[in-house]
Amino acid sequence: MKYSLSLIWEFLLRFRAVIVVGIAVGILFFLGLKFFMPLFFDKVADKIGVTGKYTPGSLPPTVLLDIGEGLTGLATDGSLVPALSQSWQVGESGRSWTFHLNPSKKWQDGTKVTADTIKYNFEDVKIDALDSTTIRFTLKEPFAPFPIVTSRPVFKKGLLGTGAWKVSNLSLVAGFVERLGLVDSLGNQKIYKFYPTEERTKLAYKLGEVNRLSDLIDPKPFDSWSNVKVSQKVSLDRFVAVFFNTQDSTLADKAVRQALFYAIDKSKFPGERAYGPLSPASWAYNPQVKTYEGSSKKLGKSLTLTLSTPATLLPIAEQIRRDWQKIGVETNIKVVLARPEEYQAFLIIHDIPPDPDQYSMWHSTQEATNIASYKSPRIDKLLEEGRLETDQEIRKKIYLDFQRFLLEDAPAAFLYHPISYTISRK
């Protein structure tokens, strides 16, 4: 034993310089590894360019669903499925909604999801935690689509949710999100970078700031790049339509609106034909509405209209102008950045809400969001009934009638569900 210790001591004395240098190199290596590993992973992270200005509380649903869940979830047809809650009941004819939480759900900090940690910020809604797994919402007025509202992801604090991805870093500029970093349990990283316009988002891809673009309206110029993969899908949750200002002296005439609708050749547009304001995937969709197909007829009088449109839809507007010219309508196209205060016809891409309730879009009292300035007592009544009825089968009948009568009045010419493009590097 004494001999072995002597040998070890002699070894340490003889190679002490090598040992000290080796220890120093090892320490520097691990310190360097700790410093450079995040940079390394950042290079291989999935960096996604997103167009739009968002605050932490108004991030796109696709981003929020990475991080969290709502009390309810949505199936592809817009119907409700369990999420943080495993069941729920309605009371007081739609004024009271009670949710029973799934006891296995946990926040990303490892704590259990309990009723007192659910932090929805609703106006005019009383929220009561009846016990640790039961939460009740009491509304001032009955509202049948309320469980759709609770499908929006909820967070314990900040953006601490229950999803597969956890926020690793968040950068703000003037209150708007510039960069959002996410990481999953395996250490995979996803980075969202936000840009104000689609042109700026495309430039970020060209400069190598991001390696993927999603939800693009126009794939150019990347569709001609050999090192780029372009994938596409039809966005059934959006439609392209010409909204007619029904209070305009010319377009107040339903026969004129119908003639303009008929005159547009819907077969020439990209995407999938849209026949109304609801998604064809919706449980309340009505396939038996007026389709406005067939030959168009001249109006019998000369008209001149102004068609307002964003620049991204300018080719569509040009096609519509050619079609309207065939029935004796001259069209002036006006490129706008947003909905103008005054207009005759307005061509836009419009998001379709997951619930068939479209009160804000078509009810006569909704001046700010009723783009067509449409007024119809019959449609008003159907929209009001649809918000009060909690039986889904009865609601479905209400919205089938809503679509049928709305299409007959033609406050808008529904054209197609647009194609959205995803751009990624090969």
Beta strands, then each sheet from edge to edge (+ up, - down):
strand 1: 46-51
strand 2: 72-74
strand 3: 80-82
strand 4: 85-91
strand 5: 96-101
strand 6: 125-131
strand 7: 134-139
strand 8: 166-173
strand 9: 176-183
strand 10: 189-195
strand 11: 212-216
strand 12: 228-234
strand 13: 238-244
strand 14: 272-273
strand 15: 303-309
strand 16: 329-335
strand 17: 345-351
strand 18: 412-417
strand 19: 419-425
sheet 1: 8+ 9- 10+ 1+ 11+ 19- 12+
sheet 2: 2+ 3-
sheet 3: 4+ 5- 7+ 6-
sheet 4: 14+ 18- 13+ 17- 15- 16-
end
